[in-house]
Amino acid sequence: MTNDKYIIGNQGKTEFTKQEITEIERLLTLLRSAPSHKQKNIRQQLRDIGFYISKYGIGLTVERFRNMVATGEIKVINNNVGTIHESTEKENIKVSVVYNKSLCKSLRPIVFENSQILILGTMPGKESLMTGEYYASSSNSFWKIIEAIYNNGNKFVNYKEKASCLKKNRISLWDVYGQCDRKGSLDSSISNEVLNDIDAFLSEHSSIKRIVFNGKKAASAYLPKIEYSVLCSTSNSNSRLSFAAKVEEWRKCLKE
């Protein structure tokens, strides 16, 4: 029986579990690039979850959907393992939910009104996903490179200072994958990947004129329609270049 608490007229739910949110994002991404004969099936899958695009406009993008989640227009509800639900007979039953512990979901982009460069990685590492901060692992030299190029080598005090530096230099951050399966943090372990809707993002942020890929793996996943460069990965697993050589390569690209 459908819980009427989540129904508004016949236009579907406005509250979803985290798993449903992830699935809606995946389907919205597929819908954008799907041929017309497949769109009907994708829309039906969305309706089966209880999400009706017609309620929000047929041009709904993944980014706009995420903004609705962030602002509370779409609410996220919990569905932890072992949660007790009440049946129609008022009897308590335990519902076992099997979570995919390897499922990774990208962070929201860091972007500013005057951003001119978009740096794209693949998928945030484990520490970044836990903290909600890009390149949080000490084994990734991204922020050290940015410090060397824009902060005279001085260490950033906190994440706010890092973001402020990006804003000052008109740089935005995101990743090519919206979600994927991955154990650990290595790009080589990524599978079942789903792309972020980067084209829609660029349409919404027209000040961005150039893309910089953080590594070849990211560049292999998406072909931009604007100018782009492919730089050495800032991950320390990339030992082909020394830190000084990485700084020089990134400096030459970002300062040109």
N, C-alpha and C positions, 0 to 999 in steps of 0.2 A: 504494500500500500504506500502511495506517495505521501510524503510528509507535507501537508498543506502550508506549513510554516515557511517553506521556501518557494512558494508559488505566488506569482503576481498575475492574476487573470489567467490567460493561457500562454503567457510569454516566457515561462520557464523560471528556473531558480536564479537567485542572486547571491547564493552562498554555496561554496564548493570546497571540497577537501583539497589538500595539497596535491594529491595524485590527480584529481580531476583538473586542477589548474594547469598542471604540466601537460596533460593530454589535450586540453583545449588549445594551449599554445602550439603544440605539435600539429594539430589539425588546422589551425589558422595559418600556420606556415605552409602546410601542404596545399591549402585551398588557394593561396595566392598564385602558385605556379601550376596548379593542376589544370589539365584541359577541361573544357566545358562538360564533356560527357562523364567526367569523374567528380565534378564539383557537387552534384546532387547527392552522391553517396557520402561525401565528406560532411556536407551539411546535415545529413541524417544522423551521422555519428555524433555530431555536436548536439543535435536535438535529443539523442538518446541519453546524453550526459545531463541534459536539462538546460543547455545553453542555446539560446535563440539569437542568431545574428541580427535578425530583423528588429530586435529590441534596441540595438545599438547602431544600426546602419550597415548597409552591405559593404561599405568600404573599410570595415573594421580591420586594423592591422594588429600584429602581435604587440607592437610597442604601445598602441593605444590601450589594448587590453591590459597590459602590465601597469599602465598608468591608472587604470580604473581600479586595479587591485591595490596599488599603492595609496590611492586616495580614499579607499573604502567603499567605492561605488560597487565593486565586487568584493565580497567578504570571504575570507579563508577560515574554514572551520577545521577542528582537529578530528582525526580518526586514528588514534593510537592503537597499537596492537593490544588486544584484550579489552577494548572499550566495551562497556555493557550497554546494549541497546534494548529498548522495550518493544516487545511484539504487540500485535493487535489484541492478543489475549492477556496483555499486561504481565507476561512472563518474561523473566530476564534470561537472555541468551548471550553467550559469549561468541563474538565474531572474530575469527582468526584472519589476520591480514598479513600477507607475505610481502615484505618490502624488498625492492631491488636496491640493495645497499651500494651497488656500483653506479647508480643513476646520478649523474651530475647535471646541474642546471646553472646556466650562466648568470653572472651578476648583471645588474642594471648598468647601462653605459654611463661613463662620466662624460658629459658633454656640456658645452657652454654656447651662448648665443653667437659668439664670434669665433668659434672653433674653425680652424682651417685645415688641420691635419687629423686624420683618424688612424690611430694605431690599433691594429687588429692582431690579437693572439689567437690561440685555438680554443682552449677552455681553461678557466682558472684552476690552479692546483688545489690540492686538498686543504692546505692552510688558508688560502684565499677564500675558499667556499665557506670555511668555518668562521672566519673573521669578517667576511663581507668586504674585504679590501683587496684590490688588485695587487698581484705580485708580492704577496705577504711572506713568502718563504725566503729565508735568509740564503737559500741556495740559488736564488734567482737574482741576477745582477741588474735588473731593469732600473730600479730606483737609484742604484749607485751610478749607473750610466747617466741618468737624468741629472743627478747631483753634479757629476763631473762637467756636464755640458752647460747647465743653466744655473748652478748654485755654487760655482767656484770650488767644487769638491766638498763643500760643507754638508754634513749629514742633516737630513730633514728631522725635525723634532717629532712630528706626528703625521698622521694620514692627512689631516686638514692642510698642513703645510705642503704636502706633496700635491694635493689637488689644486692648491693655490698657485703653485708653480706651473702646473699644466694650463690653468686658466690664463695666467699672465702670458704664456707662450702659445696660446691658441691651439692647444693639443687636446684631443679627446681620446678616450680609451674604450674598447669593447672587444668582443671575441667573435669569431666566425660561427662557432657552434652555439646554438641555444640550449641544447641538451645532448647528452651522449651517455654511453656506459663506459666506465673506466675504473679500474682498480688501481689505487695509487694516484700519481700525478703525471706520469710519463705520457707524452703524446702518442707513443707507439702502442699504448694500451687502449686507445680510443676505439670504440666500435658503436654501431647503431646510432651514428651521429645525425642530428637534425640542424640545419642551418638557421641562423638568425636571419630575419628579413632585413638585410643590410641595404638593399635598394630602397625600400620604404623609408628606412632611417635616414638615408642620404637625401631623399626627397623632402623630408621634414626639416633637415638641417642643411640647407643649400649653401651655407657659408663654407662647408667642407669641400675643398678642392683636390685633396690628395690623400691617398691611403698608404700607410706604411705597415707592411706585414712583419710581425715579430716571428721570423722563422719560415722555412720553406713549407712546413706542414700546414700552417695557416693559409699560405698563399695557394696551396694546391686545392683548397676547398672552395674557393670563391674567386671568380674573375670579375674585377671591377670594371665599371663603365667610365671611370675617371682615371686620371693619372695615378700610378702606384709604384712603389718600390718594395723589394723583398730584401730584408736585412737578416743578418745572422741572429739566431735565437739568443735571447738573454739568459736562457736556462744554463746552469752550470754543467748540465749533461752534455752541452755542446762545448767540447774542449778543443775544437779545431783552431780557434783563435784565442789569443791571450786577452785578458781584460782590457789592456791598453788598446789592442787592435779593435776590439768591439766598440770601445768608446769612440775611436777615430771613425769607424764605419758609420755609426749612428750620428755622430756630430756632422759629418759631411752631408748626410741625407737631411737631417732636421734643420740644419743651418743654411741650406742652399736656397 
